[in-house]
Amino acid sequence: MPRLRLFLSADIVGSTALKQSPFAQSKVDQRASWFSKIQGFYFEAHRAFRKEFDDHRASSVDDALVGPDPELWKTIGDEVLFIKELSDHRQLIYTLRCWMRAVDSMRSFIKKGNSRLDVKCTAWIAGFPFRNSEVAVESGASPSSSGSGDWFLESGKILNRIYAKEPDVDAIVDYIGPSIDIGFRLSQFSSSRKFIISVDIAYILAIANPGQMVKDPVFAVYYDQSDILKGVLGGLRYPVFWLDLSPSDSLDRYEDTLTGLAAVDRDRLREYCNGFYDEYTAYTFPPFIVSKTEQQIRDKPPWYESDHSILVRNFTVEKNEEQNTGNLEPGEAEAEAITISELSPQDIADLENLLVDLLKGGSADIN
């Protein structure tokens, strides 16, 4: 089953300078100077986001606006990352609102005792199983070994057990792919003020109901032109959109009155995003959600169903089934060959991207 996931990153601003300060006189002072600050940041980020989302769940009258709980994905140095599966596009807006409130708590914590520290954020969306893949590895003391050597299939078996909610699954799941790369590349543009968001998030904010969903001014989207992200989109330029995290009475806002900085018009933003997807169709496509409640972003790319069926077949085939291909009736192998040969250039490009992911050890979620 296709899945759309939201990724959220919070990173400490100024932590490198803090860690590179002169040696403390004692190990206790050294721990107090930066270690406890970063460790505490992990706990505070998790606690604050969890609390805000729990409050949202408790106050929501519609389960479609909530969906699965966000989860801690990983920590990388001074950065903490969360993931949230979206089963309705409206969940994006509410989750972002919970996140930005949590960032206020993170910021208050990190600034205690050191006003030079701050928090910066990035958010992006990734669709699975195409363009991005899940990687599952057993984490138990004695992981099983099938000896098949087909790690794509073996990883898929673990994922199937996870999605079936089997109680004895002990595995680590990670996420790889172009959208993940884009998210990490975009983080270079984030700052304590600029909450950088991917074009997919900007697109959903542009098409969401303005009266009910994005009337909060925190969802005003700003644009910093476009830039080349290393290794992304074949070297083509990617738009840099952001949400404003600065207080309404900050000096930044006063400067905006001098520079004329203004949020982009929602209609123009929607037109831009549609043009982006049309122009870069070889690399990306509009996000979509398959669920009973989703009404706004439901359309899959025209090639998706045929490519997905091929992926499912390759994902579930067993070795003995591969060996039985010689027993096909006359014409069956030819029919299969005709099906493959009729793939469009876009289909072939997508399969090539899939193969690259597999060579990197990736997998795909076809549940």
FENBEL-V251452 format. One record per residue. N is the residue number from 1. RES is the residue in three letters. PHI is phi in whole degrees, -180 to 180 (none if undefined). NEAR is the number of other C-alpha atoms within 10 Angstrom. D_CENTER is the distance of its C-alpha to the mean C-alpha in Angstrom with 1 decimal. Layout:
n: [N/N]
res: [RES/RES]
phi: [PHI/PHI]
near: [NEAR/NEAR]
d_center: [D_CENTER/D_CENTER]
This chain:
n: [1/2/3/4/5/6/7/8/9/10/11/12/13/14/15/16/17/18/19/20/21/22/23/24/25/26/27/28/29/30/31/32/33/34/35/36/37/38/39/40/41/42/43/44/45/46/47/48/49/50/51/52/53/54/55/56/57/58/59/60/61/62/63/64/65/66/67/68/69/70/71/72/73/74/75/76/77/78/79/80/81/82/83/84/85/86/87/88/89/90/91/92/93/94/95/96/97/98/99/100/101/102/103/104/105/106/107/108/109/110/111/112/113/114/115/116/117/118/119/120/121/122/123/124/125/126/127/128/129/130/131/132/133/134/135/136/137/138/139/140/141/142/143/144/145/146/147/148/149/150/151/152/153/154/155/156/157/158/159/160/161/162/163/164/165/166/167/168/169/170/171/172/173/174/175/176/177/178/179/180/181/182/183/184/185/186/187/188/189/190/191/192/193/194/195/196/197/198/199/200/201/202/203/204/205/206/207/208/209/210/211/212/213/214/215/216/217/218/219/220/221/222/223/224/225/226/227/228/229/230/231/232/233/234/235/236/237/238/239/240/241/242/243/244/245/246/247/248/249/250/251/252/253/254/255/256/257/258/259/260/261/262/263/264/265/266/267/268/269/270/271/272/273/274/275/276/277/278/279/280/281/282/283/284/285/286/287/288/289/290/291/292/293/294/295/296/297/298/299/300/301/302/303/304/305/306/307/308/309/310/311/312/313/314/315/316/317/318/319/320/321/322/323/324/325/326/327/328/329/330/331/332/333/334/335/336/337/338/339/340/341/342/343/344/345/346/347/348/349/350/351/352/353/354/355/356/357/358/359/360/361/362/363/364/365/366/367]
res: [MET/PRO/ARG/LEU/ARG/LEU/PHE/LEU/SER/ALA/ASP/ILE/VAL/GLY/SER/THR/ALA/LEU/LYS/GLN/SER/PRO/PHE/ALA/GLN/SER/LYS/VAL/ASP/GLN/ARG/ALA/SER/TRP/PHE/SER/LYS/ILE/GLN/GLY/PHE/TYR/PHE/GLU/ALA/HIS/ARG/ALA/PHE/ARG/LYS/GLU/PHE/ASP/ASP/HIS/ARG/ALA/SER/SER/VAL/ASP/ASP/ALA/LEU/VAL/GLY/PRO/ASP/PRO/GLU/LEU/TRP/LYS/THR/ILE/GLY/ASP/GLU/VAL/LEU/PHE/ILE/LYS/GLU/LEU/SER/ASP/HIS/ARG/GLN/LEU/ILE/TYR/THR/LEU/ARG/CYS/TRP/MET/ARG/ALA/VAL/ASP/SER/MET/ARG/SER/PHE/ILE/LYS/LYS/GLY/ASN/SER/ARG/LEU/ASP/VAL/LYS/CYS/THR/ALA/TRP/ILE/ALA/GLY/PHE/PRO/PHE/ARG/ASN/SER/GLU/VAL/ALA/VAL/GLU/SER/GLY/ALA/SER/PRO/SER/SER/SER/GLY/SER/GLY/ASP/TRP/PHE/LEU/GLU/SER/GLY/LYS/ILE/LEU/ASN/ARG/ILE/TYR/ALA/LYS/GLU/PRO/ASP/VAL/ASP/ALA/ILE/VAL/ASP/TYR/ILE/GLY/PRO/SER/ILE/ASP/ILE/GLY/PHE/ARG/LEU/SER/GLN/PHE/SER/SER/SER/ARG/LYS/PHE/ILE/ILE/SER/VAL/ASP/ILE/ALA/TYR/ILE/LEU/ALA/ILE/ALA/ASN/PRO/GLY/GLN/MET/VAL/LYS/ASP/PRO/VAL/PHE/ALA/VAL/TYR/TYR/ASP/GLN/SER/ASP/ILE/LEU/LYS/GLY/VAL/LEU/GLY/GLY/LEU/ARG/TYR/PRO/VAL/PHE/TRP/LEU/ASP/LEU/SER/PRO/SER/ASP/SER/LEU/ASP/ARG/TYR/GLU/ASP/THR/LEU/THR/GLY/LEU/ALA/ALA/VAL/ASP/ARG/ASP/ARG/LEU/ARG/GLU/TYR/CYS/ASN/GLY/PHE/TYR/ASP/GLU/TYR/THR/ALA/TYR/THR/PHE/PRO/PRO/PHE/ILE/VAL/SER/LYS/THR/GLU/GLN/GLN/ILE/ARG/ASP/LYS/PRO/PRO/TRP/TYR/GLU/SER/ASP/HIS/SER/ILE/LEU/VAL/ARG/ASN/PHE/THR/VAL/GLU/LYS/ASN/GLU/GLU/GLN/ASN/THR/GLY/ASN/LEU/GLU/PRO/GLY/GLU/ALA/GLU/ALA/GLU/ALA/ILE/THR/ILE/SER/GLU/LEU/SER/PRO/GLN/ASP/ILE/ALA/ASP/LEU/GLU/ASN/LEU/LEU/VAL/ASP/LEU/LEU/LYS/GLY/GLY/SER/ALA/ASP/ILE/ASN]
phi: [none/-63/-134/-115/-124/-99/-113/-127/-124/-127/-132/-79/-92/96/-71/-63/-63/-64/-72/-94/-70/-54/-55/-72/-73/-143/-63/-64/-64/-65/-64/-70/-74/-148/-61/-66/-66/-71/-61/-64/-62/-58/-64/-66/-61/-66/-63/-65/-66/-60/-64/-62/-72/-63/-64/-63/-62/-67/-93/-78/-98/-133/-61/-66/-88/-112/72/-62/-67/-69/-132/-69/-87/-168/-119/-133/63/-97/-113/-123/-126/-122/-136/-142/-77/-105/-106/-160/-63/-66/-63/-59/-63/-68/-68/-63/-64/-62/-64/-68/-68/-65/-62/-59/-68/-60/-65/-62/-66/-70/-85/-63/83/-157/-70/-76/-80/-157/-128/-124/-135/-143/-140/-151/-121/-139/-99/-131/-95/-93/75/-139/-136/-96/-119/-120/-134/-64/-112/-69/-64/-131/-62/-71/-134/-82/75/-76/79/-93/-73/-61/-70/-65/-63/-64/-62/-65/-62/-60/-68/-65/-72/-81/59/-67/-71/-100/-78/-125/-147/-110/-114/-127/-131/-135/141/-58/-67/-67/-60/-60/-58/-68/-67/-65/-61/-67/-95/-75/-149/-62/-93/-92/-86/-73/-127/-74/-63/-66/-68/-60/-62/-67/-63/-74/-102/-68/-62/-68/-72/-105/-106/-127/-74/-67/-62/-67/-94/-67/-100/-113/-129/-112/63/-134/-149/-86/-98/-53/76/-111/55/62/89/-77/-80/-121/-72/-110/-106/-153/-106/-92/-102/-78/-60/-65/-105/-77/-63/-57/-68/-66/-65/-60/-68/-85/-88/82/-61/-144/-69/-77/-70/-63/-66/-67/-64/-63/-63/-63/-62/-62/-65/-62/-66/-67/-72/-109/-62/-75/-118/-156/-156/-61/-67/-142/-130/-105/-160/-70/-95/-69/-121/-95/-120/-112/-79/-87/-59/-60/-88/-64/-62/-67/-68/-67/-64/-66/-63/-63/-63/-69/-74/-102/-67/-100/-60/-66/-69/-64/-72/-84/-64/-73/-95/-65/-68/-55/98/-69/-64/-66/-62/-64/-63/-65/-60/-67/-67/-86/-64/-77/-55/-66/-60/-64/-62/-67/-67/-64/-63/-63/-63/-61/-63/-66/-64/-84/99/-80/-146/-143/-95/-116/-67]
near: [10/17/20/19/18/20/21/23/23/25/24/23/19/15/19/11/11/16/13/9/11/8/11/12/8/9/10/9/12/16/13/12/18/18/14/12/21/18/11/15/23/21/12/20/24/19/14/19/24/19/15/18/22/15/12/17/17/10/9/12/10/9/12/18/21/23/18/13/14/21/15/17/16/14/14/8/10/17/18/21/21/20/19/21/20/27/23/24/25/24/21/25/18/18/24/17/18/20/23/20/17/22/22/14/16/25/20/15/18/22/14/11/10/13/11/13/19/21/24/22/30/26/25/24/24/26/22/21/21/23/21/23/25/20/25/25/17/16/12/11/7/7/11/8/9/9/8/10/9/12/19/20/18/20/23/23/15/21/25/16/15/17/10/11/10/11/8/8/15/15/18/13/15/14/17/20/22/19/23/19/15/20/21/14/16/23/20/11/18/22/20/17/17/18/25/30/26/21/22/21/20/27/19/21/23/24/17/18/13/13/8/9/16/18/11/11/10/14/20/19/22/22/17/11/10/12/14/14/19/13/12/16/16/12/11/13/14/18/20/19/23/28/23/22/18/15/10/10/8/9/10/13/15/11/11/11/10/8/9/8/12/12/16/14/12/18/10/11/21/17/12/17/19/14/12/17/17/13/12/13/13/15/16/18/18/20/21/23/22/18/15/9/14/16/13/15/16/15/12/15/13/8/13/12/11/12/18/16/12/13/18/14/11/13/20/15/11/13/10/8/10/10/9/9/11/9/9/10/9/8/9/12/14/12/11/10/11/11/12/14/10/10/15/11/10/13/17/15/14/20/18/12/18/22/13/13/23/16/12/12/16/23/28/28/23/19/13]
d_center: [17.0/14.0/10.9/8.1/5.3/4.2/3.4/7.0/9.4/13.2/15.7/19.5/21.5/24.8/24.4/25.6/28.8/29.3/29.1/31.4/34.0/37.5/38.1/38.7/42.1/41.0/38.2/37.9/37.6/35.1/32.8/33.3/32.4/28.8/28.0/28.3/26.4/23.2/23.7/24.3/21.2/19.1/21.2/21.3/17.5/17.3/20.4/19.8/16.4/18.0/21.1/19.6/17.7/20.9/22.9/20.9/21.4/25.0/25.7/24.0/26.5/24.0/21.8/19.7/18.6/17.3/15.8/14.6/14.6/11.6/12.0/12.3/10.3/12.5/14.7/15.5/18.8/18.6/14.9/13.3/9.6/8.7/6.7/8.1/9.0/10.4/13.9/15.1/13.9/16.0/14.0/11.5/14.6/15.9/13.0/12.8/16.5/16.5/14.1/16.5/19.4/18.2/17.8/21.5/22.4/20.7/22.5/25.8/25.6/24.8/27.6/30.2/32.8/31.1/30.4/29.1/25.8/22.9/19.1/16.6/13.0/9.9/7.0/4.7/3.9/4.5/7.9/10.1/12.7/13.4/12.0/9.7/11.4/11.8/14.5/16.9/19.9/22.7/23.2/26.7/29.8/31.0/28.3/29.9/30.6/31.3/32.7/31.3/29.4/26.9/23.7/21.6/23.7/24.0/20.3/20.1/23.0/21.3/18.2/20.8/22.6/19.5/18.8/22.6/22.5/25.3/26.5/27.3/23.9/23.3/20.2/17.2/13.9/11.5/8.7/9.8/10.0/10.3/6.9/6.1/9.6/9.3/7.0/9.7/12.4/11.8/12.4/16.0/16.7/15.8/18.9/20.3/20.8/18.0/14.6/12.8/10.4/9.3/11.9/10.1/10.0/13.6/14.6/14.0/15.7/18.5/19.2/19.1/22.6/23.8/26.5/24.6/20.9/20.7/24.2/23.1/23.6/20.6/18.6/20.7/18.7/20.2/20.2/21.0/21.9/20.0/19.8/19.5/16.6/18.1/17.6/15.3/16.7/20.0/20.9/20.5/19.7/16.3/16.7/16.0/15.6/15.8/16.8/19.9/20.1/23.8/26.5/28.6/31.6/30.2/31.8/28.8/29.6/33.2/32.3/30.4/33.7/35.3/32.7/32.1/28.3/27.1/24.0/23.5/25.0/22.7/24.7/24.6/20.8/20.5/23.0/21.2/17.9/20.0/21.9/18.9/17.8/21.5/22.1/19.2/19.5/19.9/16.4/14.3/14.9/14.2/11.6/13.6/14.0/16.9/18.6/22.0/21.2/18.9/21.2/19.5/16.9/18.5/19.5/18.4/19.4/23.1/22.6/20.0/22.4/24.7/22.1/20.5/24.1/24.6/21.5/22.8/26.2/25.3/23.1/26.0/29.0/31.2/33.5/36.6/35.3/34.8/38.3/39.7/38.7/42.2/43.7/42.2/44.8/45.9/43.6/40.5/39.2/40.1/38.2/35.1/35.7/36.2/32.8/31.0/33.2/32.3/28.7/27.9/26.9/23.4/23.4/24.7/22.2/19.3/21.3/21.8/18.1/17.9/20.9/19.4/16.5/19.2/21.4/18.8/18.9/15.9/16.2/15.1/14.9/17.8/18.7]
